[in-house]
Amino acid sequence: MFVVNGRYLTQKATGVHRYAFEICNRLHEMGADFRVATPQEIHPDYKFGFRTVKCGCLKAHLWEQISLPRYLKNTGNPLLVSFSGCGPLSYSNQIMTIHDVSHERYPEWFSKNYYRFYHFMMPRTGKMAHAVLTVSEFSKSEIVDTLGIDANKIHVIHSNAPFRNKPAREEILACKPGPPGEKYIIAVSSMDPRKNFSRLVEAFNKIDDKSVKLYIVGMPFKAFNTPDLKKLTGNNIHLPGYIPDNQLQKMYRNALLSVYPSLYEGFGLPPLEAMTCGCPVICSDIPALREVSESAALYVDPYDVKDMTAKINLLLKEEDLRQTLRLKGMEQIKKYSWDRSAGQVYELVQKYMR
């Protein structure tokens, strides 16, 4: 039996939390013998069948660093697997996950407390752990370069789109994007400075077709130096906040295209979400997104507003190009599988279980 760090279950799901949640779901379906240790309160959005055990009375980092290792030591020191954030620094029998090192590359994007905590914790926990999981070859190289962790102990295990009820190919091809009376573009992410929404809004305001709307879907987090959201609004720009997966899928399917202009990523989940729903993708020409999306996206310089405007105009006008990207996206998404990722995790777990 091994234990999963379940602190992620206390927080509303973003890409990092989805990674942890989906792999736990697949491990449970595979029949893996594990339980998820959690604080007392779990976010009500999560619905699952895997076993959980509540321990300790602390919250957040204090729970992870005090309550969780105390529980582990009282239950025979089982292997701990953390799929998000850092595991406890006082517990060596663990596998941890580092999604990216954006806090090291761009500390100005984060609150000072967030940066200080992960700058201290991440290299120390990573060097102590049996193994480190990450989500792309790019992230692996960044972890080696910035944290000094041995490349041999870093294992690339991909993320994937979290949608359970994925539309069939025929359903996607039959869909005509854009509900009656509304044409729109969608951008999905947390309100994080690296997501580059300020430039996206500037670029969008210069497109030719003024009837097109822009929906920026996501929510702010205390960890980030969140941009001034008031500057992101306009007559055709809408910020609906966080929306549930079933509604998000409908938005993707009815959108003319999606834009993901991020400045830095370890993986980049929204392009795959869009491809899963048959939505053509424009994304930043940065290493992680090139690795994940390959030829299934139209790439843009995220620092060049004019280039962003030009690519949006091009894709809005060229229906054949949108269809080409839609078809390529449906092929690209086949390269990613939660079942495969969970199987890789379980194979690694078995190596280090006592």
Beta strands, then each sheet from edge to edge (+ up, - down):
strand 1: 2-5
strand 2: 34-38
strand 3: 52-54
strand 4: 80-81
strand 5: 94-97
strand 6: 131-134
strand 7: 154-156
strand 8: 183-188
strand 9: 212-217
strand 10: 237-241
strand 11: 257-260
strand 12: 281-284
strand 13: 298-300
sheet 1: 3+ 2+ 1+ 4+ 5+ 6+ 7+
sheet 2: 10+ 9+ 8+ 11+ 12+ 13+
end
